[in-house]
Amino acid sequence: METPKVLCYAAMIVAGLVCLIFLLDAVASILGRNILLDVLFIIGGAFILWQGFETSRELR
């Protein structure tokens, strides 16, 4: 597998984990009650997921 594809998929996995962790934090308030940070991290992770998906389509 080529290096750009590996980096793209790795970034998508990390962004997905960030979205999942902060979504769970927003629902269960595990790390504290700062909803603004949770929402901003979810939006940021979703943006990186979207960019990774678009880049992976270009790398095919």
Distance bins in CASP14 RR format, pairs under 12 A and 6 or more apart:
PFRMAT RR
TARGET T0000
AUTHOR 0000-0000-0000
RMODE 2
METHOD distances of the structure
MODEL  1
1 7 0 0 0 0 0 1 0 0 0 0 0
1 8 0 0 0 0 0 1 0 0 0 0 0
1 9 0 0 0 0 1 0 0 0 0 0 0
1 10 0 0 0 0 0 1 0 0 0 0 0
1 56 0 0 0 0 0 1 0 0 0 0 0
1 59 0 0 0 0 0 1 0 0 0 0 0
2 8 0 0 0 0 1 0 0 0 0 0 0
2 9 0 0 0 0 0 1 0 0 0 0 0
2 56 0 0 0 0 0 1 0 0 0 0 0
2 59 1 0 0 1 0 0 0 0 0 0 0
2 60 0 0 0 0 0 1 0 0 0 0 0
3 9 0 0 0 0 0 1 0 0 0 0 0
3 10 0 0 0 0 0 1 0 0 0 0 0
3 59 0 0 0 0 0 1 0 0 0 0 0
4 10 0 0 0 0 0 1 0 0 0 0 0
4 11 0 0 0 0 0 1 0 0 0 0 0
4 52 0 0 0 0 0 1 0 0 0 0 0
4 55 0 0 0 0 1 0 0 0 0 0 0
4 56 0 0 0 0 1 0 0 0 0 0 0
4 58 0 0 0 0 1 0 0 0 0 0 0
4 59 1 0 0 1 0 0 0 0 0 0 0
4 60 0 0 0 0 0 1 0 0 0 0 0
5 11 0 0 0 0 0 1 0 0 0 0 0
5 12 0 0 0 0 0 1 0 0 0 0 0
5 52 0 0 0 0 0 1 0 0 0 0 0
5 55 0 0 0 0 1 0 0 0 0 0 0
5 56 1 0 0 1 0 0 0 0 0 0 0
5 57 0 0 0 0 0 1 0 0 0 0 0
5 58 0 0 0 0 0 1 0 0 0 0 0
5 59 1 0 1 0 0 0 0 0 0 0 0
5 60 0 0 0 0 1 0 0 0 0 0 0
6 12 0 0 0 0 0 1 0 0 0 0 0
6 13 0 0 0 0 0 1 0 0 0 0 0
6 56 0 0 0 0 0 1 0 0 0 0 0
6 59 0 0 0 0 0 1 0 0 0 0 0
7 13 0 0 0 0 0 1 0 0 0 0 0
7 14 0 0 0 0 0 1 0 0 0 0 0
7 52 0 0 0 0 1 0 0 0 0 0 0
7 55 0 0 0 0 1 0 0 0 0 0 0
7 56 0 0 0 0 0 1 0 0 0 0 0
7 59 0 0 0 0 0 1 0 0 0 0 0
8 14 0 0 0 0 0 1 0 0 0 0 0
8 15 0 0 0 0 0 1 0 0 0 0 0
8 48 0 0 0 0 0 1 0 0 0 0 0
8 49 0 0 0 0 0 1 0 0 0 0 0
8 51 0 0 0 0 1 0 0 0 0 0 0
8 52 1 0 1 0 0 0 0 0 0 0 0
8 53 0 0 0 0 1 0 0 0 0 0 0
8 54 0 0 0 0 1 0 0 0 0 0 0
8 55 1 0 1 0 0 0 0 0 0 0 0
8 56 1 0 1 0 0 0 0 0 0 0 0
8 57 0 0 0 0 0 1 0 0 0 0 0
8 58 0 0 0 0 1 0 0 0 0 0 0
8 59 1 0 0 1 0 0 0 0 0 0 0
8 60 0 0 0 0 0 1 0 0 0 0 0
9 15 0 0 0 0 0 1 0 0 0 0 0
9 16 0 0 0 0 0 1 0 0 0 0 0
9 49 0 0 0 0 0 1 0 0 0 0 0
9 52 0 0 0 0 1 0 0 0 0 0 0
9 53 0 0 0 0 0 1 0 0 0 0 0
9 55 0 0 0 0 1 0 0 0 0 0 0
9 56 1 0 0 1 0 0 0 0 0 0 0
9 59 0 0 0 0 1 0 0 0 0 0 0
10 16 0 0 0 0 0 1 0 0 0 0 0
10 17 0 0 0 0 0 1 0 0 0 0 0
10 48 0 0 0 0 0 1 0 0 0 0 0
10 52 0 0 0 0 0 1 0 0 0 0 0
10 55 0 0 0 0 0 1 0 0 0 0 0
10 56 0 0 0 0 0 1 0 0 0 0 0
11 17 0 0 0 0 0 1 0 0 0 0 0
11 18 0 0 0 0 0 1 0 0 0 0 0
11 45 0 0 0 0 1 0 0 0 0 0 0
11 47 0 0 0 0 0 1 0 0 0 0 0
11 48 1 0 0 1 0 0 0 0 0 0 0
11 49 0 0 0 0 1 0 0 0 0 0 0
11 50 0 0 0 0 0 1 0 0 0 0 0
11 51 0 0 0 0 1 0 0 0 0 0 0
11 52 1 0 0 1 0 0 0 0 0 0 0
11 53 0 0 0 0 0 1 0 0 0 0 0
11 54 0 0 0 0 0 1 0 0 0 0 0
11 55 0 0 0 0 1 0 0 0 0 0 0
11 56 0 0 0 0 1 0 0 0 0 0 0
12 18 0 0 0 0 0 1 0 0 0 0 0
12 19 0 0 0 0 0 1 0 0 0 0 0
12 45 0 0 0 0 1 0 0 0 0 0 0
12 46 0 0 0 0 0 1 0 0 0 0 0
12 47 0 0 0 0 0 1 0 0 0 0 0
12 48 1 0 0 1 0 0 0 0 0 0 0
12 49 1 0 1 0 0 0 0 0 0 0 0
12 50 0 0 0 0 1 0 0 0 0 0 0
12 51 0 0 0 0 1 0 0 0 0 0 0
12 52 1 0 1 0 0 0 0 0 0 0 0
12 53 1 0 0 1 0 0 0 0 0 0 0
12 54 0 0 0 0 0 1 0 0 0 0 0
12 55 0 0 0 0 1 0 0 0 0 0 0
12 56 1 0 0 1 0 0 0 0 0 0 0
12 57 0 0 0 0 0 1 0 0 0 0 0
12 59 0 0 0 0 0 1 0 0 0 0 0
13 19 0 0 0 0 0 1 0 0 0 0 0
13 20 0 0 0 0 0 1 0 0 0 0 0
13 45 0 0 0 0 0 1 0 0 0 0 0
13 48 0 0 0 0 0 1 0 0 0 0 0
13 49 0 0 0 0 1 0 0 0 0 0 0
13 52 0 0 0 0 0 1 0 0 0 0 0
13 56 0 0 0 0 0 1 0 0 0 0 0
14 20 0 0 0 0 0 1 0 0 0 0 0
14 21 0 0 0 0 0 1 0 0 0 0 0
14 44 0 0 0 0 0 1 0 0 0 0 0
14 45 0 0 0 0 1 0 0 0 0 0 0
14 48 0 0 0 0 1 0 0 0 0 0 0
14 49 0 0 0 0 1 0 0 0 0 0 0
14 52 0 0 0 0 0 1 0 0 0 0 0
15 21 0 0 0 0 0 1 0 0 0 0 0
15 22 0 0 0 0 0 1 0 0 0 0 0
15 41 0 0 0 0 0 1 0 0 0 0 0
15 42 0 0 0 0 0 1 0 0 0 0 0
15 43 0 0 0 0 0 1 0 0 0 0 0
15 44 1 0 0 1 0 0 0 0 0 0 0
15 45 1 0 1 0 0 0 0 0 0 0 0
15 46 1 0 0 1 0 0 0 0 0 0 0
15 47 0 0 0 0 1 0 0 0 0 0 0
15 48 1 1 0 0 0 0 0 0 0 0 0
15 49 1 0 1 0 0 0 0 0 0 0 0
15 50 0 0 0 0 1 0 0 0 0 0 0
15 51 0 0 0 0 1 0 0 0 0 0 0
15 52 1 0 0 1 0 0 0 0 0 0 0
15 53 0 0 0 0 1 0 0 0 0 0 0
15 55 0 0 0 0 0 1 0 0 0 0 0
16 22 0 0 0 0 1 0 0 0 0 0 0
16 23 0 0 0 0 1 0 0 0 0 0 0
16 24 0 0 0 0 0 1 0 0 0 0 0
16 41 0 0 0 0 0 1 0 0 0 0 0
16 42 0 0 0 0 1 0 0 0 0 0 0
16 44 0 0 0 0 0 1 0 0 0 0 0
16 45 1 0 0 1 0 0 0 0 0 0 0
16 46 0 0 0 0 1 0 0 0 0 0 0
16 47 0 0 0 0 0 1 0 0 0 0 0
16 48 0 0 0 0 1 0 0 0 0 0 0
16 49 1 0 1 0 0 0 0 0 0 0 0
16 50 0 0 0 0 0 1 0 0 0 0 0
16 52 0 0 0 0 0 1 0 0 0 0 0
16 53 0 0 0 0 0 1 0 0 0 0 0
17 23 0 0 0 0 0 1 0 0 0 0 0
17 24 0 0 0 0 0 1 0 0 0 0 0
17 41 0 0 0 0 0 1 0 0 0 0 0
17 42 0 0 0 0 0 1 0 0 0 0 0
17 45 0 0 0 0 1 0 0 0 0 0 0
17 48 0 0 0 0 0 1 0 0 0 0 0
17 49 0 0 0 0 0 1 0 0 0 0 0
18 24 0 0 0 0 0 1 0 0 0 0 0
18 25 0 0 0 0 0 1 0 0 0 0 0
18 37 0 0 0 0 0 1 0 0 0 0 0
18 38 0 0 0 0 0 1 0 0 0 0 0
18 40 0 0 0 0 0 1 0 0 0 0 0
18 41 1 0 0 1 0 0 0 0 0 0 0
18 42 0 0 0 0 1 0 0 0 0 0 0
18 43 0 0 0 0 0 1 0 0 0 0 0
18 44 1 0 0 1 0 0 0 0 0 0 0
18 45 1 0 1 0 0 0 0 0 0 0 0
18 46 0 0 0 0 1 0 0 0 0 0 0
18 47 0 0 0 0 0 1 0 0 0 0 0
18 48 1 0 0 1 0 0 0 0 0 0 0
18 49 0 0 0 0 1 0 0 0 0 0 0
19 25 0 0 0 0 0 1 0 0 0 0 0
19 26 0 0 0 0 0 1 0 0 0 0 0
19 38 0 0 0 0 0 1 0 0 0 0 0
19 39 0 0 0 0 0 1 0 0 0 0 0
19 40 0 0 0 0 0 1 0 0 0 0 0
19 41 1 0 0 1 0 0 0 0 0 0 0
19 42 1 0 1 0 0 0 0 0 0 0 0
19 43 0 0 0 0 1 0 0 0 0 0 0
19 44 0 0 0 0 1 0 0 0 0 0 0
19 45 1 0 1 0 0 0 0 0 0 0 0
19 46 1 0 1 0 0 0 0 0 0 0 0
19 47 0 0 0 0 1 0 0 0 0 0 0
19 48 0 0 0 0 1 0 0 0 0 0 0
19 49 1 0 0 1 0 0 0 0 0 0 0
19 50 0 0 0 0 0 1 0 0 0 0 0
20 26 0 0 0 0 0 1 0 0 0 0 0
20 27 0 0 0 0 0 1 0 0 0 0 0
20 38 0 0 0 0 0 1 0 0 0 0 0
20 41 0 0 0 0 0 1 0 0 0 0 0
20 42 0 0 0 0 1 0 0 0 0 0 0
20 45 0 0 0 0 1 0 0 0 0 0 0
20 46 0 0 0 0 0 1 0 0 0 0 0
20 49 0 0 0 0 0 1 0 0 0 0 0
21 27 0 0 0 0 0 1 0 0 0 0 0
21 28 0 0 0 0 0 1 0 0 0 0 0
21 30 0 0 0 0 1 0 0 0 0 0 0
21 31 0 0 0 0 1 0 0 0 0 0 0
21 37 0 0 0 0 0 1 0 0 0 0 0
21 38 0 0 0 0 1 0 0 0 0 0 0
21 41 0 0 0 0 1 0 0 0 0 0 0
21 42 0 0 0 0 1 0 0 0 0 0 0
21 45 0 0 0 0 0 1 0 0 0 0 0
22 28 0 0 0 0 0 1 0 0 0 0 0
22 29 0 0 0 0 0 1 0 0 0 0 0
22 30 0 0 0 0 0 1 0 0 0 0 0
22 31 0 0 0 0 1 0 0 0 0 0 0
22 32 0 0 0 0 0 1 0 0 0 0 0
22 34 0 0 0 0 0 1 0 0 0 0 0
22 35 0 0 0 0 0 1 0 0 0 0 0
22 36 0 0 0 0 0 1 0 0 0 0 0
22 37 1 0 0 1 0 0 0 0 0 0 0
22 38 1 0 1 0 0 0 0 0 0 0 0
22 39 0 0 0 0 1 0 0 0 0 0 0
22 40 0 0 0 0 1 0 0 0 0 0 0
22 41 1 0 1 0 0 0 0 0 0 0 0
22 42 1 0 1 0 0 0 0 0 0 0 0
22 43 0 0 0 0 1 0 0 0 0 0 0
22 44 0 0 0 0 1 0 0 0 0 0 0
22 45 0 0 0 0 1 0 0 0 0 0 0
22 46 0 0 0 0 0 1 0 0 0 0 0
23 29 0 0 0 0 0 1 0 0 0 0 0
23 30 0 0 0 0 0 1 0 0 0 0 0
23 31 0 0 0 0 0 1 0 0 0 0 0
23 35 0 0 0 0 0 1 0 0 0 0 0
23 38 1 0 0 1 0 0 0 0 0 0 0
23 39 0 0 0 0 1 0 0 0 0 0 0
23 41 0 0 0 0 1 0 0 0 0 0 0
23 42 1 0 1 0 0 0 0 0 0 0 0
23 43 0 0 0 0 0 1 0 0 0 0 0
23 45 0 0 0 0 0 1 0 0 0 0 0
23 46 0 0 0 0 1 0 0 0 0 0 0
24 30 1 0 0 1 0 0 0 0 0 0 0
24 31 0 0 0 0 1 0 0 0 0 0 0
24 32 0 0 0 0 0 1 0 0 0 0 0
24 38 0 0 0 0 1 0 0 0 0 0 0
24 41 0 0 0 0 0 1 0 0 0 0 0
24 42 0 0 0 0 0 1 0 0 0 0 0
25 31 1 0 1 0 0 0 0 0 0 0 0
25 32 1 0 0 1 0 0 0 0 0 0 0
25 33 0 0 0 0 1 0 0 0 0 0 0
25 34 0 0 0 0 1 0 0 0 0 0 0
25 35 0 0 0 0 1 0 0 0 0 0 0
25 37 0 0 0 0 1 0 0 0 0 0 0
25 38 1 0 1 0 0 0 0 0 0 0 0
25 39 0 0 0 0 0 1 0 0 0 0 0
25 41 0 0 0 0 1 0 0 0 0 0 0
25 42 0 0 0 0 1 0 0 0 0 0 0
26 32 0 0 0 0 1 0 0 0 0 0 0
26 33 0 0 0 0 1 0 0 0 0 0 0
26 34 0 0 0 0 1 0 0 0 0 0 0
26 35 1 0 0 1 0 0 0 0 0 0 0
26 36 0 0 0 0 0 1 0 0 0 0 0
26 37 0 0 0 0 1 0 0 0 0 0 0
26 38 1 1 0 0 0 0 0 0 0 0 0
26 39 1 0 0 1 0 0 0 0 0 0 0
26 40 0 0 0 0 0 1 0 0 0 0 0
26 41 0 0 0 0 1 0 0 0 0 0 0
26 42 1 0 0 1 0 0 0 0 0 0 0
26 43 0 0 0 0 0 1 0 0 0 0 0
27 33 0 0 0 0 0 1 0 0 0 0 0
27 35 0 0 0 0 0 1 0 0 0 0 0
27 38 0 0 0 0 1 0 0 0 0 0 0
27 42 0 0 0 0 0 1 0 0 0 0 0
28 38 0 0 0 0 0 1 0 0 0 0 0
29 35 0 0 0 0 1 0 0 0 0 0 0
29 37 0 0 0 0 0 1 0 0 0 0 0
29 38 0 0 0 0 1 0 0 0 0 0 0
30 38 0 0 0 0 0 1 0 0 0 0 0
31 37 0 0 0 0 1 0 0 0 0 0 0
31 38 0 0 0 0 1 0 0 0 0 0 0
31 41 0 0 0 0 0 1 0 0 0 0 0
32 38 0 0 0 0 1 0 0 0 0 0 0
34 40 0 0 0 0 1 0 0 0 0 0 0
34 41 0 0 0 0 0 1 0 0 0 0 0
35 41 0 0 0 0 0 1 0 0 0 0 0
35 42 0 0 0 0 0 1 0 0 0 0 0
36 42 0 0 0 0 0 1 0 0 0 0 0
36 43 0 0 0 0 0 1 0 0 0 0 0
37 43 0 0 0 0 0 1 0 0 0 0 0
37 44 0 0 0 0 0 1 0 0 0 0 0
38 44 0 0 0 0 0 1 0 0 0 0 0
38 45 0 0 0 0 0 1 0 0 0 0 0
39 45 0 0 0 0 0 1 0 0 0 0 0
39 46 0 0 0 0 0 1 0 0 0 0 0
40 46 0 0 0 0 0 1 0 0 0 0 0
40 47 0 0 0 0 0 1 0 0 0 0 0
41 47 0 0 0 0 0 1 0 0 0 0 0
41 48 0 0 0 0 0 1 0 0 0 0 0
42 48 0 0 0 0 0 1 0 0 0 0 0
42 49 0 0 0 0 0 1 0 0 0 0 0
43 49 0 0 0 0 0 1 0 0 0 0 0
43 50 0 0 0 0 0 1 0 0 0 0 0
44 50 0 0 0 0 1 0 0 0 0 0 0
44 51 0 0 0 0 1 0 0 0 0 0 0
45 51 0 0 0 0 1 0 0 0 0 0 0
45 52 0 0 0 0 0 1 0 0 0 0 0
45 53 0 0 0 0 0 1 0 0 0 0 0
46 52 0 0 0 0 0 1 0 0 0 0 0
46 53 0 0 0 0 0 1 0 0 0 0 0
47 53 0 0 0 0 0 1 0 0 0 0 0
47 54 0 0 0 0 0 1 0 0 0 0 0
48 54 0 0 0 0 0 1 0 0 0 0 0
48 55 0 0 0 0 0 1 0 0 0 0 0
49 55 0 0 0 0 0 1 0 0 0 0 0
49 56 0 0 0 0 0 1 0 0 0 0 0
50 56 0 0 0 0 0 1 0 0 0 0 0
50 57 0 0 0 0 0 1 0 0 0 0 0
51 57 0 0 0 0 0 1 0 0 0 0 0
51 58 0 0 0 0 0 1 0 0 0 0 0
52 58 0 0 0 0 1 0 0 0 0 0 0
52 59 0 0 0 0 1 0 0 0 0 0 0
53 59 0 0 0 0 0 1 0 0 0 0 0
53 60 0 0 0 0 0 1 0 0 0 0 0
54 60 0 0 0 0 0 1 0 0 0 0 0
END
